[in-house]
Amino acid sequence: MNSLFLAGQLFTGLSVASILLLAALGLALSFGLMRVINMAHGEFLMLGGYLTYLSSTLVGPGYLWLAFPMAFIGTALLGMLLEATIIRRLYGRPLDTLLATWGVSLILQQAARQLFGSTGVPVVAPAWLSGAVTVHGGPFDSLTFPYVRLFVIGLAALVLLCMWLILSRTRFGLHVSAVNQNREVAASLGINTRRIDLLVFALGSGVAGVAGVGLALLAPVNPTIGASYIVNAFLVVVVGGVGSVLGGGVAALLVGFFTALAEGLTSVSLAAAIVLVAVIAFLQFRPKGLFSVKSRALEEG
Amino acid sequence: MTNRTLFASGLTLLLTLGTSGALAQGTVKIGVLHSLTGTMSISEITVANATQLAVAEINAAGGVMGKQVTVVKEDGASDWPTFANKVDKLLSQDKVAAVFGGWTSASRKAMLPVVEKQGGLLFYPVQFEGNECSKNIIYSGAQPNQQALPALDWALSKGYKNIFLLGSDYVYPRTANLVLKKHILAQKAAVAGEEYVALGGTEFSSVINKIKAAKPDVIINTLNGDSNVAFFKQYQAAGYTAASLPVISFSIAEQEAQAIGPQLLSGQYAAWNYFQSLPNASNAKFVKAYKAKYGASSVVTDPMIHGYVDVYLWKAAVEKAKSFDPTAVRRAISGVSLNTALGKVTVDPNGSLTQSVYIGQSGTGGQFKIVSSSKGVVAPQPYDALAFPGKTCTGM
């Protein structure tokens, strides 16, 4: 591997990490904090993509600024609906939640098929994101950093920062920690635990929607796209340590760089297998992930 | 009434009912087996539609040998064992005269042993990797020498000597590339690289980085499904255009162009035996009929027209053999020739079609402009001479 190729792969690693992080962040809240196994998480990402498509048909160029709030609010509302009707009845029953949310994911996929067709919808990056930063001269001549990928990296970092700030620096975040550490005591102190559950799940869903906007710029938007994210999302959350949002960030970086390295040295299809084997081996030594959290408190993150 | 009278009138009644029953059986059943659900449904539902359009037209014109054709439609659900189960059901329980279906090579290979064991006849409408020769399958889709190799010849004629092979990781791209590599080297051109991404994979950053390092003149693309959408988005994000690095694809037709977005695909190439833009009267009639039945915004693709033409080929063979028996039909179909929207097609004794090859360039609205056509029809070659030397297919 010459240095130009290596540099290109390093950027690939960062880009893949940002995509993994976006896919996993919403899940870090619902699964990491609330231990809800939400198998419809991939479909929330898909919904973010479809809402991006809708905003592009409504507004035309410059749709991105509408897409973000639309996706956040749309998926957050859907998440609230899901929590209030189904999830709330199944707390403490993880296998039932898994099955129920799996059913919801199938319903959402079919709804997407009915409304938008099975072929998928086109989402094209806006004009100001077309193009790339190109290095000229020196050992890294012709190294390119596509604007779209830089944007997605920035988006992932921003969302991670916002989530961490919300959970560690606001009253809401304090209440969330309290409820997760000891539900009964938190309730006895006047915290509305049902409302906290609802809001955390809604926040996780909204984050997934926002992630879907970014992902739609690089990947397809069709009814089955959720399935391609869900496994990696759980993988990142588990490797990072269930309950640690920043742990998810570190895990995404590690998995992203390792994937890029494997793909560079071998082939893309072999690299996928290598990464999975490495993750399994890692979990044998550290079953609780990178940042094992004894309680579900977030301020340690 | 005496017992004898009773018996006689009963017998007369039975005979009358029996003969009228036989006269009422003026129908023949065929099976249509495609993925109506699951990941392949986006491609296969429209092929099933086109097949049923042909049946409707044939019935309106009086049916086959005076019999109306009834369709028994089954769902393969994008699951290959299901294809095997359903084709078994169609042949053994429904006793269909022929089955029209399949898309992926995996589904065809799952159906193959069942169809052979039951002595049925399967019409397979999709381009594939060749390397198969069953007397129970009519392979109407393009063999490698009717799609991949003409595309290679076209690329070489444009001066593209350094070729990057990119595909999804399953039998069709791997076998097609095996054939292509032999011919690339035989023509003194170079393979810049060969990469496979898992079927449905959406991350191409490393692949694009490898492409950049290899500096090819053209990419020959056998990606299937969603991967194409992701690839073209990321290819454009990396700053490539059809002018700087053209891509010629084998699994992108008018329908996929809609999903990718015509803007992303603009100027790129595809190789098929048919494009919706073919300017013959038969095609105009077909497109009009399909849109009338399935919606004005429908687009028509190569596998769809093959599904449609397959029914007419079967009808012609039945009329030639004067029988619905699959063995007789298979014997009779050899040499059957029709003027279709594809142009003139003939069934070769080896069970594949002699048909034309076109290279199209994607333009506005996801339609393809034809930039190159084969000089006349190309005879099918199931076993490539360089990749599988010595093997022949007689179809008997």
Interface residues (C-beta under 8 A of the other chain):
Chain A: N2 L4 F5 G8 Q9 F11 T12 S15 V16 I19 S118 T119 G120 V121 P122 V123 V124 A125 L129 S130 G131 A132 T134 S142 T144 P146 Y147 V148 R149 L217 L218 A219 P220 N222 T224 I225 S228 A260 E263 G264 S267 V268 S269 A271 A272
Chain B: T39 S41 I42 I45 D169 E195 Y196 V197 A198 G200 G201 T202 E203 S205 S206 V207 N209 K210 K212 A213 D226 V229 A230 K233 Q234 Q236 A237 A238 G239 Q255 E256 Q258 A259 I260 G261 P262 Q263 L264
